[in-house]
Amino acid sequence: MINAGGVELWAERRGQGPDVLLIAGLGDPAEAWQAQLDGLADRYRLTAFDNRGAGRTPPPEEPVTVQQMADDAAALLRALEIPAAHVAGFSGGSFIAQELTLRHPDLVRSLVLMSTMGRPDAYFRTMAGFWHWMVERAPSERAMLEAFYLWVYTPRAHADGTVARFVEETLAFPHPQSVEAFQGQLASFSGHDTLDRLADISVPTLVLAGELDLATPPRFGRAVAERIPGAEFEVLPGEAHQPFQEDPDMFNARVDAFWRQVEAAG
């Protein structure tokens, strides 16, 4: 555990090289980034952590906002004496990454936003409302995960056993997220809104979207990239919400190429 501005955050660090901060999304602990911690540690010093109420980091006593979680990430970087890092976030973690860059620009060297948005629309808010009561009323944790993962992974991952493996791994994880913590994170992410401030982001930015993503379709990522000066936008064919887990070699190669480009540019 690391004391980050008075908040005890659990973090895992791996590798040597330029610093990378990995920010997970709704319900996910640092282990969501396992394929990146394993696959990129020969080139980067990676830090992944549990947001408040996920994994080993205790939930807040009061509702927490995306801005507060961004401040947590900033405090973590400072506690680890990292002057600036390449920051990558997916889904809700990409919302945190946006706010981190806007609120603490000195700490961010570059930005990768996977499955992102700048402002929820009516479809997303309705979907989030369904998730809110689904996690509470599903007949079992297994049933909840099997339903939730319909929005997260590709049909091929459901067909080839990948999703079944992820369900078993999540059920076996010794630090499950409570229903209340899931709902609290969901509420904070549903209130995310940076769209009119994204033009203030000045670091090199790569925005990635899965072609088949149901939760954050490519239109959201495109709108974010259009607002950030000089941002690159790419749709990943045949991928859904979490390609960094489904096709980690492809994802790792893409972000590695981006970070190498940023490093080469100084």
Secondary structure by P-SEA (a helix, b strand, c coil): ccccccccccbbbbbbccbbbbbbccccccccaaaaaaccccccbbbbbbccccccbbbbcccccaaaaaaaaaaaaaaacccccbbbbcaaaaaaaaaaaaaccccccbbbbccccccccaaaaaaaaaaaaaaaccccaaaaaaaaacccccaaaaaaaaaaaaaaaaaaccccccaaaaaaaaaaaaaccccccccccccbbbbbbbcccccccaaaaaaaaaaccbbbbbbbcccccccccccaaaaaaaaaaaaaaaaaac
